[in-house]
Amino acid sequence: MAGWRDLGRLAGGYRGPIAGAAALSLLGTLLALTQPLLAREAVDGAAAGDLRWPVLGALAALFAAQASALALARYVQAHTGETMTRDLRRTLTAHLLRVRIAAFDDGRIGDLIARACGDTTVVKTLIAQSLGTGLAGLIGLAAAVALLAWLDPWLLATVIVLFGSSFGALLAVVRRVRIASRTAQNAEGALLADLERALGGIRLVRACRAEPLEAERLDTSAGRAYLANLRMAGMVALSGPANDLAVSGAFLAVLLFGATRVSSGAMSLGDLVAFTLAMTYLAAPVFEIFQAVSAVQQGSGALHRINEVLALPVERDRPVAVARVGGGVRPVLEFKDVWFGYRPGRPVLRGIGFTIPARGQVALVGPSGAGKSTIFALAERFYEPDRGSILLHGRDARFTPYARHRSAVGLVEQDSPLLAGTLRDNLLYGAGRVTDRELRRVLAMTGLTRVAADLPDGLDTPVGDHGRRLSGGQRQRVAIARCLLARPDLILLDEPTAHLDPDSEHALTATLHEVASVCALVVIAHRFSTIRSAARVLVIDGGVIANAGTHAELQLSSPYYRRLTAQPLLRYG
């Protein structure tokens, strides 16, 4: 029943087309059931030596009308299925783009892609094979049974016995299809996730000579999907022969039993022909009913997986106006006793508190795993603190719309991800309206003017998937330029000099100094050049601020900081 309820909710906005397809399908069935009555008249007339041409003409017209109605019904079903699939994909993709980051931490991107693409295709097939036709099949079945009972109730009893013998077996198969379908859909999702994993890291795979390892992994996933789909196909295949056997057996029994009734005078030859023809039309609604039930069972796995995606929590703005805390000029960002952990009972940040002024550069330093990247994730509101508060311009960030918050807080990640498209597309991504003059100024600031000039089509040169056609340093500069073009109040940079050569690093240091004069910068730093240019340094260790001050002050006052800056990673070159 869950599959039917899910299908009913999904189809709620498409009642008109679904009802139209059902009406056309039912019309085709009723036109088919009228044909045996005319056929009886034609056969009885022919047996009496009277060939009734008007009856034959009406019979031919009924055949044509039935074919037209059923063809139009199938087209309406297909159109409805495609429309519903398009709308469902829109809903899923829009939902996925708003899902909380924590949900992505626990799932596999490839499997989510499979649910948005592959599972919706299964739903399309489900819609085309069940909606409308199932209901029309039930009504058509009732009409066919009524016609057969009117023609000859004794022959109908024979048909019911033979059809009933296969009904129980079909129901047993249908129940198993539901479980097999969900297993098959999960296996398909796992295969796509493994393929996305291998192709997404293809350079690493090649460099580590891991092609055989990944091929074996993909072969295993493909094998699981193969077995799961084969198991489901076998179960579905059982329903066809059972239905065919019941129809064939009933047809043969009707001919034999009917012949004896014709010879005894209990019915005419026309009655037998009419009953036989009507019985063949009985198979169509029975098939439609079982096809609808089987389709729902097969699609229930896909519907369940789609519902799991739609149940993932999304970012929602709080419609609450909160006054600014305090008065006067407030820092652009404040952390107040912030506690946070990715898992309950395992805090990463332990009562962090600091302020970021509206201008100037602040550096975060500390060992790996100290919590620096987590601070950035909270500042960008990828996650919400477990305790404490984060203020943006003196207001609690929780009550600021996400879009407004992120327009004020820009982020440049260390791996500098780019999107497939041109260099211009990546520079202007999310930046709004940018003048050519401003674009040229930012290109010059980030050292990209020469890079763009050397590309075959300049700014309109495709950068490749994930920006593979650019070097690591070039991708990082593009990411910084993109952030600058968005004109945020605060920029978060995760080690901006990580992929730069000495000359480019020196130029970027000057650029950051210029940017810090007009907005706030917070930099995760691992090099002396970045730390020395900061007005303030926060030393993060074990989820707390161990020390704070300028580079010179910390060299004198903090033994930990002196040890930290003595590590080779912090030494230039």
N, C-alpha and C positions, 0 to 999 in steps of 0.2 A: 504493500500500500504506500510505502514511503516514496517509491519511484513515481507512482501516479500522482501523489500530492505535489512532489517537486515539479513534475511536468505541468500540472494544473497551474501552479504559481508562475512558472516560466511563460505559459501561454496566455496568461491573463490579459495582456494588452493586444492580443491578436484574435479576439473572439470572432470578429467579422469575417476575415478571410478563412479561418478554420471552419466556421459555420457554412460559408459558401462552398468550400471543398466538400464538406460532409453532405450538403444538399445536392451537389452535382453527382457525387458518388451514389447517393441514395436514389437519385433520379435514374441513373444508369441501371441500378439494380431493379427498380420497378419496371423500367422499360424492358429489361430482360425477362422479368417474370410475366409480362403480358404476352410475350412471344409464344409460349407453349399453348395458350388458349387459341391464338390464331393458327398455330401449326396443327392443332387438333381439328379445327374446321377445314383446313386445307387437305389434311390426310383423309378425313372422312369423306370429303367431297370427291377427292381423287379415287378413293376406293369405290365410290358409287358411280364413277365415270364422269363426274362433273368437276372440271378443273376451274377453280374459282380465282380468276385473275385479280379481282379487287383485293381479295384476302392476301394473295401472294405479294401484291404491291404494298399493302399495309405492313406486311411482315418485313419486306425489304426496307421500308422507311423506318421501322422500329430498330432494325439492325444498325442503320446509319445514325439514328438519333442516339442510340446507346453508345456507339463508338465515340461520337462527338462529346457526349456528356462525360464519359470516363476520361477521355483525353484532356478535356478542359479541367476536370477535377485534379488530374495528376499535375497539370501545369500550375494550378493554384496552390497545390500542396508544395511543389518545388519552390515556387516564388515565396511562399510564406516561410519555408524552411531557410532559404537564403537570407531573407530579411531578418528573421529572428536570430540567425547566427551572426549576421553583421552587428545587430544591436547588442547581442550578448558579448561579442568581442569588444565592442566599444565600452560596455560596462566593466568588463574584466580588466582591460588595459587601463582605463581611467582609475579603477580601484587600486590596481597594482602600483600605479605611479604615486598614490597617496598612502600606501601601506607604511606603517611605522618601520624604521630601519631595523629594529630588534627582530621583527618577523623575518627579514631577509637573512639575519644572522643564523637563524635556526633552519632555514630551508635551502634548497638547491635551485639556482636560477633556471637551469635547464628544465627542471620538472615544472616550474611555474610557467615557462614558455609553452611546454607541452599542453598544459591545462588550458591556456588561452588560445592555442591554435588547434592541436589535435583533438582535444576533448570536445571543443565546440563543433568540430566536424562530425563527431559521433552524434552529437545532439541534433545536428541538421538531418542526419539519416533517420534518427528517431522520430523527428517531427514529420518527415516525408512519409514514414511508414506506419504511423500510429494515429496522429491527430486527424480527426474527421473520418478516416477510413474505418477506424475501430467502431465508432458510434454508428456509422452508416452500415457497417457489417452486422451489428446487432439488430438494427431495424430490418435490414434486408433478410437476415436469417429468420426473424419472426414472420415476415411476409411470405418467405419461401415455404416455411413449415405450414403456414395457414393455407397456402395454395395447394400443397401436396395433400394435406388433410382433406381438403374439399374434393380433390380429384379422386383419391382412393386412400382411406385411412389404413387399410390392411397393408398396402405396399409401404406406406409411411412408417408403420411399426417395424417393418423389416429394415428400413434405412436407419432408424433411430438405434436399433440394436447394434448394427455394424459400426455406426459412427461413435456410439457410446463406448465401444470396446477400445477405441484408440484414444479417447478423450483423457482417460486417467494417465496413460503413458506420456501424452503430450504435456500434461500439467507437471508431472515429475521432472521432465526435461527442462521446462521453463523455469522452475524454481532454481535449478542448478546453474542456469545461464547467468543469473544475476551475480552470483559469487564469482563465476569465471570471468565475467566482464570486468568487474572491479580489479581483479588480479591482473588481467591483461592491460588495462589502462595504467595501472601502477608500474607495470614492467615497461611499457612504452615510455612513460615519463622518466624512469630511471635510465633507460637507454639514451634518451635525448640529453639528460643531464650529464652523463658520462662523455658523450660526444662534445657537448659544449665545453666541458672541462678540458678535454684533450686539445681541441682546436683553439680554445682561448689561451692556452699556454703552449702553443705549437713550437715556439722558439726554445722554450725550456725543454720540451720533449726531445727536440732534435739535438740540442746541446748535450743532454744527458744520455743520448742514444737509447731512449726509452720507447722507441716505436714498437718493438715487440711486446713490451709490457702493456702499453696502452691498447695495442691491437688485441691482446689476450683479454683485457678488461672489457673492451667493447664487444668482443666475440661472446664473452660470458653473458653480458647484458642482452645482446641480440638473441642468444639462445634462450634466455628466460622469457623474453617477449615472444619468441617463436613458439615455445611450448605452451605459454598461456593463451595465445591466440589460436593455436591449433586445438587446444582443449575446448575452447569456447566454440570454434567452428564445428568440431565434432558433435557437440551437444545440439547446436542449431541444426546440423544436418540430419539428426535423428527425427526432427519434427516433420520434415518434408515427406520422407517415405511413409511414415505412419499415416499422414493425411492422405497421401496418394493411395495407399493400400486400402484405407477405409472407403475412399471414393470408388476405386475399381471393384472392390468386393460388393459394395452396395449396388453399383451399376449392373454387375453380373447377376446378382440375386433378383433385382427388379425385372431384368429381362426374362429370367427363368420363371419366376413366380407370376409375372405379368402375362407371359405367354399362356400359362395354364388358365388364368382368369379370362383371357380373351377367347380361348377355345371353349370355355364353359359358358360364355355369354355374359359373364359378370361385368365386363367392361369392353368397350370397343377398341379397335386398333388405334383410333385417334386418341382415345384416353390414355393408352399405354405410351404412345409417342409423346403426348403432352406431359405425362408424368416423368418420363425419362429425360425430356429436355429440361423440365423444371428442376429435376434432381441435379443435373449437371450445373445449373445455376446456383444450386444450394452450396456447391463446393466453393464458389467465389466468396460469399460472405463469411463462411467458416474459415477460409484461408486468411481473409482480412483480419478477423478477430484474433487468430493465433499469431499472425504477423505483428499485429499491434502489441499483443502481450509480450511476445518475444523481443520486439524492439525496445519496449520499456525496460525489460529485464537487462538487455544488453546495454542500454543507455544509462541505466541507473548508476553504474560505476562512474561514468563521465559526469553525470549530474551531481553525484556526491562529491567528486573532486572539485568541480566548479563551485559548489556551495562552500567547500572548505576555503577556497580562495576568497570568496565574498565575505567569509566570516573573519578573515584576518583584520586586526584592528588598524584603523587608518588615522592619520593626523587630522584632528578637528579643531578649528578655531573656537575659543571660548567667547561667547557673545556677552562679555562682561567688561564694562568700562572701569578701569582702575586709575585712580589719580596718581600723579607723579609723587614719588616719595621725597619729602623734604623740599627745599627751595634752592634757588641760585643755580649755578652751573654744576651739573652733575657729571660724573664720569660716564664715558660711553658704555662701559661694561663693569659690573660688579658681581663677584661671587661672595655669597654670605653663608658661611658654615655649610658648604655643600658636601653632601654624602651621596655616593653613587656606586653601584655595583652591577655588573652584567648578569650576575646570578645572585639570588637571595642569600644573605648571610656571608657574602664574599665581597666586601667593599673594595673598590679600586681607589676611590677618593675618600678621604677621611677628614671632613670638616675643613675643606679648602675655603680660604677667604682672601680676596685681593681686589684691587680696583685698577682699571685701565683708563687713563686720562683721555680726553678728546683728541689730543695731539701727542706725537712722540712714539718711540719704539720701545717695546718691552720684549725681553727674551726669556723663554722658558728653557731651562737646561736640567739635565738629570739623566740617570741611567735608563736603559731600555726597560719598559714596564713600570716606570715610576708613576705614570698617569698623565703624561703631557698630551698625548693624542686624545685621551678621554676628555680632557678639559676642552679641547677644540670641538669634539663631538657634542658636548653639552652647550658650548657657546653657540654652535650652529643649530642647536635644538634638534639634533638627530635623536637625542634621548632627553628625558626629563629627570631632574635630580630626585633621589629617594627622599632626601631631607634637605632643608635649607632652601635658598632662593637665588635666582640669577636675575639681575636687573639690567635692563637696556635703557640708557638715558633716564635712569631713575625710576622706571616702571618695571613691575614684575613681568618678566618675559613670558610667563605662562598665559598672560592675558593680552598679548600682542599677536595679531594674526601671523601665521607662519610666513606668508609671502612678504609682509612688511618687515618682519624680523630679519629674514634672509636678504632682503634688499639692503639692509643696513649693515649686515655682517657678511663679508665675502670670505671665501675659503679657497686656498691653493694647496692641494695635497702634494705630498712628496713624489708620488708616481705620476702626477700631472696627467690624468686621463683626458684624452681627446676623443671626439666622436667622428664617425665616418662622415666625410663631407669636405668642403674646401677649407683652406686656411681662413678665409674671410668668415665662413659660417662659424668656425670655432671661436674666432675673435669676438664676434658680435653675439654669440650665444647668450641669451638672457640679458643682454645689455640695454635693450630698448633702443631708442633713437640716438644714433651717434653720427656726428658730422665728420666729413672727410678730414677736416683740420685736426679734430680731436683724435681721430684714428692715427693720423701721421705722427702726432705728438707722442702718443703712447707707444707706437712702434719704435720711435727713436729712443724713448726712455728705456725700453726693454731690450734694445739691441736687435730688433727684428727687421729693421729697414733693409739691411743688406741680405738677410735671409729671404725676405719676400722677393727682392730683386733678382736673386739667383735662381728662383724656382721657375719652371717652364712657363706657367701662366700667372706668375705673380701671386696675388692674394686669392686668385680663383683656381689655384692648383689643388687637386684633391690630396688630402694628407694620408689616405689609407685607413684601414680599420684600426681603431685605437691610436691613430696617428703614427703608424709604423714607418711612414716615409720620412719622418723627421727624427733627428737625434734626440737623446734624452734631455740634453740641455735646451734644445730648441722647443721641445714640448713643454718644458718647465717655463720657459719665457712666454710661450703662448698662453699658458694658464695664468701667469701673472698679468699679462696684458689684458686678457679677458676679464679678470677681476677688476683691474683699474678702470676699464671702460664702463663697468656697471656703477661706478662712483659710490661705493659703500662708505659708511662712516668708520667702519672697523674692518681691517683685513687680517685674516689669520693665514700665516704662511708656515708650512711644515718644511723646515730646512730648505729654503729657496736656493741655496748655493750647492746642493748635493751633486748636481750633474754638470756643473759649470767649470770651465777651464779658468786659470788664474786671471786672464784679461777680462773675461766675461764676469767673473765674480767681482772684480774690482769695479766694473761698470755698474753691476746690479747693486752693489753696496751704496754707490753714489745715488742710484735711483731710489732705493729704499729711504735714504736720508731725505731726499726731496719729497717723497710721498708722505713721510712721517711729519712733514711740516704742515700738511693740510688735512690729515686724518690719522687715526690711531692704527698702529701696527703691533701685532703680537706674533713673535717668530719662535718656532721651535728650532733651537740652534745647536749645532754640533761643531762649529768652527770659530776660531778666535775672531776672525774678521766680522762675523755676524754679531758675536757677543759684545765686542768692543764698541760697536756702533749703537748699541742699545742704551737708552737713558736709564733703564732699570732692568735688573736681572732677577728672576725668581728661580730658586733652586728647588726642584720637585724631587722628593724621594719618599717612596713608600706611601704615596697618596697624600702627602702633606707638604706644606711649604717649609722646607728645612731652613732656608736663609733667603734674604732679599736685600738688594742694594745694587750699587753700580759694580762694574767689573773690578775696578780698583779697590773698592771697599771690601768686596768679598774676598779678594786675594789676600787682604790683610787680616780679615776677621774670621774667615771660615776655613778650617783645615780640610773639611770635606770638599769645598769648592776648589781649593788648591790641588787636591788629589785628582778631582774630576778634570780640571783643565790640563793636568799633566798627562792625561791619557793620549795615546797616539792619534785617536780619531779626532781629537780637538786641535791637534797641531796641523797647521796649514801644510798642504802637500802630502 
